[in-house]
């Protein structure tokens, strides 16, 4: 494990933090693609779930912008995609 700075990952993390703020705090659900707002019953809950998803993912990506370990490139993207798929499935089952 080594310490390095990857500015692209830090920039992506900042984008995730901005989306978390807009969705989770400002309740701007229009920023989320893939959801028809007219079909969602509880938009506040959707905003909260999406905000936590982007916040958690942003923290994870930010940490990976500073810390490097062997196999990181093969491990990180599938983990975030699996987490996102779980969130999408949960929202489609519970909020529609």
Jmol script that loads the backbone (N, CA, C; Angstrom):
load data "model"
ATOM      1  N   UNK A   1       0.858  -1.171   0.000  1.00  0.00           N
ATOM      2  CA  UNK A   1       0.000   0.000   0.000  1.00  0.00           C
ATOM      3  C   UNK A   1       0.902   1.231   0.000  1.00  0.00           C
ATOM      4  N   UNK A   2       0.595   2.150  -0.863  1.00  0.00           N
ATOM      5  CA  UNK A   2       1.382   3.371  -0.937  1.00  0.00           C
ATOM      6  C   UNK A   2       0.456   4.577  -0.981  1.00  0.00           C
ATOM      7  N   UNK A   3       0.989   5.703  -0.602  1.00  0.00           N
ATOM      8  CA  UNK A   3       0.225   6.944  -0.612  1.00  0.00           C
ATOM      9  C   UNK A   3       0.573   7.677  -1.895  1.00  0.00           C
ATOM     10  N   UNK A   4      -0.443   8.047  -2.644  1.00  0.00           N
ATOM     11  CA  UNK A   4      -0.262   8.823  -3.871  1.00  0.00           C
ATOM     12  C   UNK A   4      -1.501   9.690  -4.037  1.00  0.00           C
ATOM     13  N   UNK A   5      -1.408  10.685  -4.878  1.00  0.00           N
ATOM     14  CA  UNK A   5      -2.548  11.569  -5.114  1.00  0.00           C
ATOM     15  C   UNK A   5      -2.978  11.418  -6.564  1.00  0.00           C
ATOM     16  N   UNK A   6      -4.223  11.030  -6.759  1.00  0.00           N
ATOM     17  CA  UNK A   6      -4.811  10.898  -8.086  1.00  0.00           C
ATOM     18  C   UNK A   6      -5.876  11.994  -8.214  1.00  0.00           C
ATOM     19  N   UNK A   7      -5.522  13.051  -8.923  1.00  0.00           N
ATOM     20  CA  UNK A   7      -6.401  14.214  -8.996  1.00  0.00           C
ATOM     21  C   UNK A   7      -7.702  13.935  -9.730  1.00  0.00           C
ATOM     22  N   UNK A   8      -7.695  13.005 -10.667  1.00  0.00           N
ATOM     23  CA  UNK A   8      -8.932  12.662 -11.370  1.00  0.00           C
ATOM     24  C   UNK A   8      -9.938  12.019 -10.415  1.00  0.00           C
ATOM     25  N   UNK A   9      -9.480  11.107  -9.574  1.00  0.00           N
ATOM     26  CA  UNK A   9     -10.381  10.492  -8.591  1.00  0.00           C
ATOM     27  C   UNK A   9     -10.886  11.516  -7.584  1.00  0.00           C
ATOM     28  N   UNK A  10     -10.048  12.462  -7.199  1.00  0.00           N
ATOM     29  CA  UNK A  10     -10.482  13.506  -6.274  1.00  0.00           C
ATOM     30  C   UNK A  10     -11.529  14.388  -6.932  1.00  0.00           C
ATOM     31  N   UNK A  11     -11.362  14.695  -8.199  1.00  0.00           N
ATOM     32  CA  UNK A  11     -12.355  15.487  -8.937  1.00  0.00           C
ATOM     33  C   UNK A  11     -13.683  14.727  -9.056  1.00  0.00           C
ATOM     34  N   UNK A  12     -13.620  13.436  -9.337  1.00  0.00           N
ATOM     35  CA  UNK A  12     -14.832  12.616  -9.424  1.00  0.00           C
ATOM     36  C   UNK A  12     -15.527  12.560  -8.060  1.00  0.00           C
ATOM     37  N   UNK A  13     -14.753  12.451  -6.991  1.00  0.00           N
ATOM     38  CA  UNK A  13     -15.325  12.440  -5.644  1.00  0.00           C
ATOM     39  C   UNK A  13     -16.029  13.763  -5.354  1.00  0.00           C
ATOM     40  N   UNK A  14     -15.447  14.872  -5.765  1.00  0.00           N
ATOM     41  CA  UNK A  14     -16.091  16.176  -5.557  1.00  0.00           C
ATOM     42  C   UNK A  14     -17.406  16.264  -6.329  1.00  0.00           C
ATOM     43  N   UNK A  15     -17.447  15.678  -7.521  1.00  0.00           N
ATOM     44  CA  UNK A  15     -18.687  15.631  -8.292  1.00  0.00           C
ATOM     45  C   UNK A  15     -19.739  14.800  -7.553  1.00  0.00           C
ATOM     46  N   UNK A  16     -19.333  13.694  -6.986  1.00  0.00           N
ATOM     47  CA  UNK A  16     -20.259  12.856  -6.215  1.00  0.00           C
ATOM     48  C   UNK A  16     -20.762  13.604  -4.984  1.00  0.00           C
ATOM     49  N   UNK A  17     -19.888  14.370  -4.316  1.00  0.00           N
ATOM     50  CA  UNK A  17     -20.319  15.153  -3.160  1.00  0.00           C
ATOM     51  C   UNK A  17     -21.323  16.224  -3.568  1.00  0.00           C
ATOM     52  N   UNK A  18     -21.112  16.849  -4.720  1.00  0.00           N
ATOM     53  CA  UNK A  18     -22.049  17.864  -5.209  1.00  0.00           C
ATOM     54  C   UNK A  18     -23.409  17.238  -5.508  1.00  0.00           C
ATOM     55  N   UNK A  19     -23.427  16.079  -6.155  1.00  0.00           N
ATOM     56  CA  UNK A  19     -24.687  15.395  -6.448  1.00  0.00           C
ATOM     57  C   UNK A  19     -25.360  14.960  -5.145  1.00  0.00           C
ATOM     58  N   UNK A  20     -24.584  14.498  -4.171  1.00  0.00           N
ATOM     59  CA  UNK A  20     -25.149  14.124  -2.864  1.00  0.00           C
ATOM     60  C   UNK A  20     -25.806  15.328  -2.205  1.00  0.00           C
ATOM     61  N   UNK A  21     -25.178  16.479  -2.286  1.00  0.00           N
ATOM     62  CA  UNK A  21     -25.742  17.696  -1.712  1.00  0.00           C
ATOM     63  C   UNK A  21     -27.022  18.092  -2.440  1.00  0.00           C
ATOM     64  N   UNK A  22     -26.979  18.091  -3.763  1.00  0.00           N
ATOM     65  CA  UNK A  22     -28.144  18.514  -4.547  1.00  0.00           C
ATOM     66  C   UNK A  22     -29.312  17.545  -4.360  1.00  0.00           C
ATOM     67  N   UNK A  23     -29.041  16.264  -4.326  1.00  0.00           N
ATOM     68  CA  UNK A  23     -30.118  15.274  -4.194  1.00  0.00           C
ATOM     69  C   UNK A  23     -30.556  15.111  -2.747  1.00  0.00           C
ATOM     70  N   UNK A  24     -29.619  14.962  -1.844  1.00  0.00           N
ATOM     71  CA  UNK A  24     -29.959  14.645  -0.468  1.00  0.00           C
ATOM     72  C   UNK A  24     -30.436  15.813   0.363  1.00  0.00           C
ATOM     73  N   UNK A  25     -29.840  16.980   0.176  1.00  0.00           N
ATOM     74  CA  UNK A  25     -30.195  18.131   1.010  1.00  0.00           C
ATOM     75  C   UNK A  25     -31.156  19.067   0.292  1.00  0.00           C
ATOM     76  N   UNK A  26     -30.864  19.386  -0.950  1.00  0.00           N
ATOM     77  CA  UNK A  26     -31.727  20.304  -1.706  1.00  0.00           C
ATOM     78  C   UNK A  26     -32.940  19.606  -2.321  1.00  0.00           C
ATOM     79  N   UNK A  27     -32.980  18.268  -2.269  1.00  0.00           N
ATOM     80  CA  UNK A  27     -34.101  17.459  -2.791  1.00  0.00           C
ATOM     81  C   UNK A  27     -34.337  17.676  -4.282  1.00  0.00           C
ATOM     82  N   UNK A  28     -33.270  17.844  -5.034  1.00  0.00           N
ATOM     83  CA  UNK A  28     -33.342  18.026  -6.485  1.00  0.00           C
ATOM     84  C   UNK A  28     -33.276  16.652  -7.161  1.00  0.00           C
ATOM     85  N   UNK A  29     -34.407  15.966  -7.216  1.00  0.00           N
ATOM     86  CA  UNK A  29     -34.412  14.610  -7.772  1.00  0.00           C
ATOM     87  C   UNK A  29     -34.314  14.603  -9.292  1.00  0.00           C
ATOM     88  N   UNK A  30     -34.455  15.740  -9.932  1.00  0.00           N
ATOM     89  CA  UNK A  30     -34.334  15.797 -11.391  1.00  0.00           C
ATOM     90  C   UNK A  30     -32.917  15.462 -11.830  1.00  0.00           C
ATOM     91  N   UNK A  31     -31.950  15.617 -10.934  1.00  0.00           N
ATOM     92  CA  UNK A  31     -30.553  15.358 -11.275  1.00  0.00           C
ATOM     93  C   UNK A  31     -30.273  13.857 -11.411  1.00  0.00           C
ATOM     94  N   UNK A  32     -31.171  13.022 -10.905  1.00  0.00           N
ATOM     95  CA  UNK A  32     -30.994  11.577 -10.954  1.00  0.00           C
ATOM     96  C   UNK A  32     -31.589  11.037 -12.247  1.00  0.00           C
ATOM     97  N   UNK A  33     -30.769  10.464 -13.074  1.00  0.00           N
ATOM     98  CA  UNK A  33     -31.291   9.891 -14.310  1.00  0.00           C
ATOM     99  C   UNK A  33     -31.756   8.462 -14.054  1.00  0.00           C
ATOM    100  N   UNK A  34     -32.676   8.009 -14.835  1.00  0.00           N
ATOM    101  CA  UNK A  34     -33.149   6.638 -14.714  1.00  0.00           C
ATOM    102  C   UNK A  34     -34.405   6.487 -13.889  1.00  0.00           C
ATOM    103  N   UNK A  35     -34.873   7.563 -13.272  1.00  0.00           N
ATOM    104  CA  UNK A  35     -36.093   7.509 -12.485  1.00  0.00           C
ATOM    105  C   UNK A  35     -37.108   8.482 -13.073  1.00  0.00           C
ATOM    106  N   UNK A  36     -38.297   7.999 -13.313  1.00  0.00           N
ATOM    107  CA  UNK A  36     -39.376   8.897 -13.724  1.00  0.00           C
ATOM    108  C   UNK A  36     -39.976   9.485 -12.456  1.00  0.00           C
ATOM    109  N   UNK A  37     -39.860  10.786 -12.326  1.00  0.00           N
ATOM    110  CA  UNK A  37     -40.333  11.435 -11.101  1.00  0.00           C
ATOM    111  C   UNK A  37     -41.822  11.234 -10.883  1.00  0.00           C
ATOM    112  N   UNK A  38     -42.573  11.090 -11.954  1.00  0.00           N
ATOM    113  CA  UNK A  38     -44.026  10.925 -11.800  1.00  0.00           C
ATOM    114  C   UNK A  38     -44.380   9.561 -11.201  1.00  0.00           C
ATOM    115  N   UNK A  39     -43.514   8.577 -11.331  1.00  0.00           N
ATOM    116  CA  UNK A  39     -43.795   7.235 -10.812  1.00  0.00           C
ATOM    117  C   UNK A  39     -43.346   7.042  -9.369  1.00  0.00           C
ATOM    118  N   UNK A  40     -42.505   7.914  -8.866  1.00  0.00           N
ATOM    119  CA  UNK A  40     -41.987   7.780  -7.503  1.00  0.00           C
ATOM    120  C   UNK A  40     -43.022   8.305  -6.514  1.00  0.00           C
ATOM    121  N   UNK A  41     -43.368   7.483  -5.524  1.00  0.00           N
ATOM    122  CA  UNK A  41     -44.364   7.882  -4.518  1.00  0.00           C
ATOM    123  C   UNK A  41     -43.781   8.806  -3.467  1.00  0.00           C
ATOM    124  N   UNK A  42     -42.590   8.520  -2.983  1.00  0.00           N
ATOM    125  CA  UNK A  42     -41.992   9.292  -1.893  1.00  0.00           C
ATOM    126  C   UNK A  42     -40.681   9.912  -2.385  1.00  0.00           C
ATOM    127  N   UNK A  43     -40.772  11.127  -2.917  1.00  0.00           N
ATOM    128  CA  UNK A  43     -39.590  11.779  -3.484  1.00  0.00           C
ATOM    129  C   UNK A  43     -38.578  12.173  -2.413  1.00  0.00           C
ATOM    130  N   UNK A  44     -39.042  12.469  -1.213  1.00  0.00           N
ATOM    131  CA  UNK A  44     -38.100  12.803  -0.134  1.00  0.00           C
ATOM    132  C   UNK A  44     -37.245  11.598   0.240  1.00  0.00           C
ATOM    133  N   UNK A  45     -37.855  10.435   0.267  1.00  0.00           N
ATOM    134  CA  UNK A  45     -37.105   9.216   0.585  1.00  0.00           C
ATOM    135  C   UNK A  45     -36.124   8.877  -0.530  1.00  0.00           C
ATOM    136  N   UNK A  46     -36.553   9.070  -1.785  1.00  0.00           N
ATOM    137  CA  UNK A  46     -35.650   8.865  -2.917  1.00  0.00           C
ATOM    138  C   UNK A  46     -34.456   9.802  -2.816  1.00  0.00           C
ATOM    139  N   UNK A  47     -34.719  11.069  -2.500  1.00  0.00           N
ATOM    140  CA  UNK A  47     -33.637  12.040  -2.376  1.00  0.00           C
ATOM    141  C   UNK A  47     -32.686  11.650  -1.253  1.00  0.00           C
ATOM    142  N   UNK A  48     -33.223  11.184  -0.149  1.00  0.00           N
ATOM    143  CA  UNK A  48     -32.386  10.772   0.979  1.00  0.00           C
ATOM    144  C   UNK A  48     -31.531   9.559   0.622  1.00  0.00           C
ATOM    145  N   UNK A  49     -32.127   8.559  -0.002  1.00  0.00           N
ATOM    146  CA  UNK A  49     -31.388   7.349  -0.388  1.00  0.00           C
ATOM    147  C   UNK A  49     -30.299   7.690  -1.400  1.00  0.00           C
ATOM    148  N   UNK A  50     -30.633   8.494  -2.397  1.00  0.00           N
ATOM    149  CA  UNK A  50     -29.652   8.880  -3.417  1.00  0.00           C
ATOM    150  C   UNK A  50     -28.536   9.721  -2.803  1.00  0.00           C
ATOM    151  N   UNK A  51     -28.899  10.617  -1.886  1.00  0.00           N
ATOM    152  CA  UNK A  51     -27.881  11.431  -1.225  1.00  0.00           C
ATOM    153  C   UNK A  51     -26.886  10.588  -0.456  1.00  0.00           C
ATOM    154  N   UNK A  52     -27.389   9.608   0.300  1.00  0.00           N
ATOM    155  CA  UNK A  52     -26.483   8.722   1.039  1.00  0.00           C
ATOM    156  C   UNK A  52     -25.635   7.877   0.097  1.00  0.00           C
ATOM    157  N   UNK A  53     -26.227   7.415  -1.013  1.00  0.00           N
ATOM    158  CA  UNK A  53     -25.448   6.628  -1.974  1.00  0.00           C
ATOM    159  C   UNK A  53     -24.285   7.442  -2.526  1.00  0.00           C
ATOM    160  N   UNK A  54     -24.575   8.674  -2.984  1.00  0.00           N
ATOM    161  CA  UNK A  54     -23.513   9.489  -3.566  1.00  0.00           C
ATOM    162  C   UNK A  54     -22.510   9.942  -2.513  1.00  0.00           C
ATOM    163  N   UNK A  55     -22.950  10.185  -1.291  1.00  0.00           N
ATOM    164  CA  UNK A  55     -22.023  10.557  -0.224  1.00  0.00           C
ATOM    165  C   UNK A  55     -21.081   9.399   0.098  1.00  0.00           C
ATOM    166  N   UNK A  56     -21.629   8.208   0.289  1.00  0.00           N
ATOM    167  CA  UNK A  56     -20.791   7.032   0.584  1.00  0.00           C
ATOM    168  C   UNK A  56     -19.840   6.727  -0.560  1.00  0.00           C
ATOM    169  N   UNK A  57     -20.342   6.782  -1.783  1.00  0.00           N
ATOM    170  CA  UNK A  57     -19.480   6.511  -2.934  1.00  0.00           C
ATOM    171  C   UNK A  57     -18.402   7.575  -3.072  1.00  0.00           C
ATOM    172  N   UNK A  58     -18.762   8.842  -2.817  1.00  0.00           N
ATOM    173  CA  UNK A  58     -17.782   9.927  -2.892  1.00  0.00           C
ATOM    174  C   UNK A  58     -16.676   9.767  -1.866  1.00  0.00           C
ATOM    175  N   UNK A  59     -17.035   9.378  -0.654  1.00  0.00           N
ATOM    176  CA  UNK A  59     -16.019   9.153   0.379  1.00  0.00           C
ATOM    177  C   UNK A  59     -15.092   8.012  -0.035  1.00  0.00           C
ATOM    178  N   UNK A  60     -15.672   6.937  -0.559  1.00  0.00           N
ATOM    179  CA  UNK A  60     -14.885   5.792  -1.002  1.00  0.00           C
ATOM    180  C   UNK A  60     -13.935   6.174  -2.138  1.00  0.00           C
ATOM    181  N   UNK A  61     -14.434   6.937  -3.102  1.00  0.00           N
ATOM    182  CA  UNK A  61     -13.602   7.361  -4.232  1.00  0.00           C
ATOM    183  C   UNK A  61     -12.521   8.327  -3.766  1.00  0.00           C
ATOM    184  N   UNK A  62     -12.870   9.226  -2.838  1.00  0.00           N
ATOM    185  CA  UNK A  62     -11.881  10.174  -2.325  1.00  0.00           C
ATOM    186  C   UNK A  62     -10.741   9.445  -1.612  1.00  0.00           C
ATOM    187  N   UNK A  63     -11.085   8.458  -0.796  1.00  0.00           N
ATOM    188  CA  UNK A  63     -10.034   7.681  -0.136  1.00  0.00           C
ATOM    189  C   UNK A  63      -9.148   6.971  -1.148  1.00  0.00           C
ATOM    190  N   UNK A  64      -9.735   6.488  -2.229  1.00  0.00           N
ATOM    191  CA  UNK A  64      -8.951   5.815  -3.262  1.00  0.00           C
ATOM    192  C   UNK A  64      -8.119   6.797  -4.072  1.00  0.00           C
ATOM    193  N   UNK A  65      -8.445   8.085  -3.996  1.00  0.00           N
ATOM    194  CA  UNK A  65      -7.617   9.094  -4.644  1.00  0.00           C
ATOM    195  C   UNK A  65      -6.312   9.332  -3.902  1.00  0.00           C
ATOM    196  N   UNK A  66      -6.256   8.931  -2.627  1.00  0.00           N
ATOM    197  CA  UNK A  66      -5.062   9.142  -1.819  1.00  0.00           C
ATOM    198  C   UNK A  66      -4.298   7.856  -1.513  1.00  0.00           C
ATOM    199  N   UNK A  67      -4.993   6.741  -1.441  1.00  0.00           N
ATOM    200  CA  UNK A  67      -4.360   5.479  -1.057  1.00  0.00           C
ATOM    201  C   UNK A  67      -4.417   4.517  -2.236  1.00  0.00           C
ATOM    202  N   UNK A  68      -3.325   3.870  -2.520  1.00  0.00           N
ATOM    203  CA  UNK A  68      -3.243   2.925  -3.627  1.00  0.00           C
ATOM    204  C   UNK A  68      -2.815   1.567  -3.099  1.00  0.00           C
ATOM    205  N   UNK A  69      -3.445   0.523  -3.621  1.00  0.00           N
ATOM    206  CA  UNK A  69      -3.033  -0.834  -3.276  1.00  0.00           C
ATOM    207  C   UNK A  69      -3.150  -1.709  -4.504  1.00  0.00           C
ATOM    208  N   UNK A  70      -2.507  -2.850  -4.475  1.00  0.00           N
ATOM    209  CA  UNK A  70      -2.470  -3.743  -5.620  1.00  0.00           C
ATOM    210  C   UNK A  70      -3.866  -4.298  -5.900  1.00  0.00           C
ATOM    211  N   UNK A  71      -4.290  -4.271  -7.141  1.00  0.00           N
ATOM    212  CA  UNK A  71      -5.594  -4.778  -7.542  1.00  0.00           C
ATOM    213  C   UNK A  71      -6.717  -3.769  -7.387  1.00  0.00           C
ATOM    214  N   UNK A  72      -6.386  -2.543  -7.063  1.00  0.00           N
ATOM    215  CA  UNK A  72      -7.388  -1.507  -6.837  1.00  0.00           C
ATOM    216  C   UNK A  72      -8.223  -1.246  -8.086  1.00  0.00           C
ATOM    217  N   UNK A  73      -7.603  -1.241  -9.247  1.00  0.00           N
ATOM    218  CA  UNK A  73      -8.321  -0.939 -10.487  1.00  0.00           C
ATOM    219  C   UNK A  73      -9.339  -2.010 -10.846  1.00  0.00           C
ATOM    220  N   UNK A  74      -9.125  -3.244 -10.420  1.00  0.00           N
ATOM    221  CA  UNK A  74     -10.069  -4.314 -10.701  1.00  0.00           C
ATOM    222  C   UNK A  74     -11.131  -4.448  -9.617  1.00  0.00           C
ATOM    223  N   UNK A  75     -10.925  -3.886  -8.453  1.00  0.00           N
ATOM    224  CA  UNK A  75     -11.834  -4.061  -7.326  1.00  0.00           C
ATOM    225  C   UNK A  75     -12.825  -2.911  -7.159  1.00  0.00           C
ATOM    226  N   UNK A  76     -12.373  -1.687  -7.300  1.00  0.00           N
ATOM    227  CA  UNK A  76     -13.186  -0.518  -6.962  1.00  0.00           C
ATOM    228  C   UNK A  76     -14.397  -0.338  -7.874  1.00  0.00           C
ATOM    229  N   UNK A  77     -14.254  -0.302  -9.201  1.00  0.00           N
ATOM    230  CA  UNK A  77     -15.442  -0.078 -10.044  1.00  0.00           C
ATOM    231  C   UNK A  77     -16.555  -1.115  -9.863  1.00  0.00           C
ATOM    232  N   UNK A  78     -16.249  -2.418  -9.782  1.00  0.00           N
ATOM    233  CA  UNK A  78     -17.341  -3.367  -9.554  1.00  0.00           C
ATOM    234  C   UNK A  78     -18.032  -3.191  -8.203  1.00  0.00           C
ATOM    235  N   UNK A  79     -17.290  -2.789  -7.191  1.00  0.00           N
ATOM    236  CA  UNK A  79     -17.911  -2.572  -5.881  1.00  0.00           C
ATOM    237  C   UNK A  79     -18.907  -1.418  -5.925  1.00  0.00           C
ATOM    238  N   UNK A  80     -18.526  -0.314  -6.563  1.00  0.00           N
ATOM    239  CA  UNK A  80     -19.431   0.834  -6.652  1.00  0.00           C
ATOM    240  C   UNK A  80     -20.625   0.502  -7.534  1.00  0.00           C
ATOM    241  N   UNK A  81     -20.402  -0.217  -8.626  1.00  0.00           N
ATOM    242  CA  UNK A  81     -21.516  -0.605  -9.503  1.00  0.00           C
ATOM    243  C   UNK A  81     -22.482  -1.552  -8.788  1.00  0.00           C
ATOM    244  N   UNK A  82     -21.961  -2.492  -8.012  1.00  0.00           N
ATOM    245  CA  UNK A  82     -22.836  -3.405  -7.265  1.00  0.00           C
ATOM    246  C   UNK A  82     -23.644  -2.650  -6.219  1.00  0.00           C
ATOM    247  N   UNK A  83     -23.005  -1.715  -5.532  1.00  0.00           N
ATOM    248  CA  UNK A  83     -23.700  -0.892  -4.544  1.00  0.00           C
ATOM    249  C   UNK A  83     -24.795  -0.071  -5.227  1.00  0.00           C
ATOM    250  N   UNK A  84     -24.477   0.521  -6.376  1.00  0.00           N
ATOM    251  CA  UNK A  84     -25.467   1.302  -7.124  1.00  0.00           C
ATOM    252  C   UNK A  84     -26.611   0.442  -7.628  1.00  0.00           C
ATOM    253  N   UNK A  85     -26.306  -0.757  -8.095  1.00  0.00           N
ATOM    254  CA  UNK A  85     -27.355  -1.662  -8.561  1.00  0.00           C
ATOM    255  C   UNK A  85     -28.278  -2.040  -7.414  1.00  0.00           C
ATOM    256  N   UNK A  86     -27.715  -2.261  -6.242  1.00  0.00           N
ATOM    257  CA  UNK A  86     -28.538  -2.567  -5.070  1.00  0.00           C
ATOM    258  C   UNK A  86     -29.459  -1.413  -4.713  1.00  0.00           C
ATOM    259  N   UNK A  87     -28.944  -0.197  -4.789  1.00  0.00           N
ATOM    260  CA  UNK A  87     -29.770   0.986  -4.505  1.00  0.00           C
ATOM    261  C   UNK A  87     -30.884   1.121  -5.531  1.00  0.00           C
ATOM    262  N   UNK A  88     -30.575   0.925  -6.800  1.00  0.00           N
ATOM    263  CA  UNK A  88     -31.583   1.043  -7.862  1.00  0.00           C
ATOM    264  C   UNK A  88     -32.667  -0.022  -7.687  1.00  0.00           C
ATOM    265  N   UNK A  89     -32.277  -1.242  -7.385  1.00  0.00           N
ATOM    266  CA  UNK A  89     -33.262  -2.300  -7.163  1.00  0.00           C
ATOM    267  C   UNK A  89     -34.136  -1.981  -5.968  1.00  0.00           C
ATOM    268  N   UNK A  90     -33.539  -1.511  -4.878  1.00  0.00           N
ATOM    269  CA  UNK A  90     -34.309  -1.155  -3.690  1.00  0.00           C
ATOM    270  C   UNK A  90     -35.311  -0.046  -4.002  1.00  0.00           C
ATOM    271  N   UNK A  91     -34.886   0.979  -4.701  1.00  0.00           N
ATOM    272  CA  UNK A  91     -35.785   2.096  -5.022  1.00  0.00           C
ATOM    273  C   UNK A  91     -36.913   1.619  -5.928  1.00  0.00           C
ATOM    274  N   UNK A  92     -36.607   0.800  -6.910  1.00  0.00           N
ATOM    275  CA  UNK A  92     -37.655   0.323  -7.814  1.00  0.00           C
ATOM    276  C   UNK A  92     -38.648  -0.608  -7.130  1.00  0.00           C
ATOM    277  N   UNK A  93     -38.198  -1.352  -6.134  1.00  0.00           N
ATOM    278  CA  UNK A  93     -39.117  -2.266  -5.419  1.00  0.00           C
ATOM    279  C   UNK A  93     -39.948  -1.530  -4.366  1.00  0.00           C
ATOM    280  N   UNK A  94     -39.354  -0.580  -3.669  1.00  0.00           N
ATOM    281  CA  UNK A  94     -40.007   0.040  -2.509  1.00  0.00           C
ATOM    282  C   UNK A  94     -40.688   1.370  -2.794  1.00  0.00           C
ATOM    283  N   UNK A  95     -40.207   2.126  -3.770  1.00  0.00           N
ATOM    284  CA  UNK A  95     -40.716   3.486  -3.965  1.00  0.00           C
ATOM    285  C   UNK A  95     -41.611   3.658  -5.182  1.00  0.00           C
ATOM    286  N   UNK A  96     -41.749   2.641  -5.993  1.00  0.00           N
ATOM    287  CA  UNK A  96     -42.608   2.771  -7.179  1.00  0.00           C
ATOM    288  C   UNK A  96     -43.898   2.027  -6.926  1.00  0.00           C
TER     289      UNK A  96
END
end "model"
wireframe off; spacefill off
backbone 0.3
color backbone group
